[in-house]
Amino acid sequence: MTKELRRLSILMLVMFLALLGSTSWIQVIQAEELAQNPRNTRSLYDSYEVQRGSIIASGAAIASSVASDDVFSWQRVYTDAEMWAPVTGYINPALGSATGIEQAMNGALSGTAGSQFLSRIERIFTGQPPRGSNVVLSLDADIQRAAFEALGDLQGGVIAIEPSTGRVLAMVTSPSFDTNLLASHATSEVNTTYDALVADPGKPLSNRAIGGDLNPPGSTFKLVVASAALASGEYTPQSALPNPATYQLPQSSSVVHNASGGACGAGETVTIADALRLSCNIPFAELAVELGDTAIREEAEKYGFNLSFELPLMSTASSYPMALDDAQTALTGFGQGQVTATPLQMAMVSAAIANGGIVMNPRMVDRVIGPDLSVQQTFDDTEFGRAIEQDIADEMVAMMVANVSDGAASGARIDGIDVAGKTGTSENGTGDPYTLWFTGFAPAENPQVAVAVVVEDGGGQGQSGSGNTIAAPIAKKVMEAVLGR
């Protein structure tokens, strides 16, 4: 063999090994990631050749497939479609599109996930028709309905999570839409429906529980500021703060007022605990400036701010920006200015306090069940991290219980149950309706659920409504559903 031929042979061997290695990497290592990629339309098209698995909540299918008489073979059908829309989403073969769990868990539902490889091989050899697997959610149908009915026609979102696990128990948004209309195989009708939903000023396609156009969290963010103060070691719940009736923002001509229009209770000073209980803005604005934007941002990030979470639905990151000046930092002290949040994020704040300071990663899928009823995949509870120490969490719980029992969050009271909570009423501009908030958990001594509610457009009451009168009663009904009240 000549030297040139030997070199060519070695080059061909190297090229073959490189090709073998790259294809093996794609087909084995990256198979699951590529199958779940929303830009992988082939995976989506492959899914229409099989009977798609069901999406299950509380033992019943909320999304299932029935035989159709068109080229797509199967028609997707949704039960209580508007109630479950932000959860299930929809899948449409005529348009080649999918959202929600239908998109996020497409590999499992269509039977194309990497974990279902052996099942596919078995069906090929046995001659059985291909079928997708069922996805079992963590959401509870009774709690979901309670949240859906409590929110009603108000524009907003509700989410409930289990503090010790991060399991999502309910996820509701309003206005909603009928997912069956977008799952139809009649392309022109679907396009007309979709265009109308996009044009709707209420934005029914937005999942306000975990995303959409984010709102300032209002006074619910005082929980983060209070925990930052306690965690610094320089403050306790009984630390005294200045208590003026008005406060001019640093290096600004703008003046801040408490909701009452006066001082925060009687006296020249007020404790952190009382300022939180009475939901006073000025003491927390002053406290935020003393702590500084870096300390507050770092505390917020311990709860999950500035990050997206994969539930497997992707949440929009709640935001606490960097390098705020003192005036902006003061505004964030009571959840105004440039800080924004999702209900998911504020529920995670409450859940962490309820869970002794440990933040759990939120999740909404428990397991994947194969057509033969075998468990193909399970999803474990995982920790995001520790936000605060146990002793500080205990102090935060006590202050949040006082908010409900004898403070500004009385609308969440449940007879015979210690409820911990915090309301918020955030401003959006001169004359614009307020955004109304509540976040909290129950029972305080053995938390089973953490809830966050946001109601936009002032709950139809412009600037007359409040988080306590509109958002807190919604959360109360959700907590009652969990507690069987």
Summary of the structure (lengths in Angstrom):
residues: 485
radius of gyration: 25.7
end to end distance: 87.3
largest distance: 100.3
contacts: 1789
relative contact order: 0.12
helix: 42%
strand: 20%
